[in-house]
Amino acid sequence: MKEVKEEVYGSRNSWLKPILESNDIDFFSDLWVATCRNKLNNDKLSRYAVLLESKSNKNVKENIKENVPVYFIKILNNNQIFLENLRNNKSKTLSYKEFIEGFTSKLSCEHISSFAKGSTNASSLSVFFREYMGKGFALTDVDFYFGTSNIMIEEKGFVLDNHCYLGIGQCISFTEIIKDIFNNPKFYIVSKQDNKYYMSELIKLNCFNSEEILGWGKMNPIKVNETSKEGILKKLL
């Protein structure tokens, strides 16, 4: 059984973000994919939605398959949610109950009541899904999205024996993003450790080639190659 460094959600500062900003590279980091779990709806034409917490990249919908709804969403006070359909530009303010019922119906899913306390470091959308949307849905974020080039990046905090690791659920969600949700995106995993940079493109993921990692459970190893800061930037320019 392998052991890795602890990496608490929401507590790790990004080393990549300041590099992108200093090189004037536009990126988007408020993009989420909501999925109805496969056992409740296995139809790839109806089980997904893309949720944006910022309107700065509304044109992201051009890179998303037409059957996938795309929404700008904002969690408001007083148990209300503002929702704008970016496919038709219609918007409304909904109660939590109205959103849960409408969203569940839209994704042909089922609301299975459960509760998990959202992290204080997480976004308001992530907290809402964990606390209110139940076990029927999965919510996955994309760390960095580059709309013009349709490139995505997942940033990891450690490398072990030239591998980064994805949880099985995260691996499955990334596969769905690549195959079922976006139109031919490039998806990279990057990491920096001991002043060395690592990168690999996520292609043909095998999400059940897992290893038992102490303190983490079953994780999928992703082979990464040593590169440089310039090598990472070259992929984005």
Helices and strands as residue ranges (DSSP letters): E 2-3, H 16-22, E 31-36, E 48-52, G 58-63, E 70-75, E 80-85, E 90-95, H 96-106, H 124-132, E 137-142, E 144-146, E 151-156, E 163-167, H 168-176, I 177-181, E 186-193, E 196-201, E 211-214, E 217-223, E 225-227, H 229-236
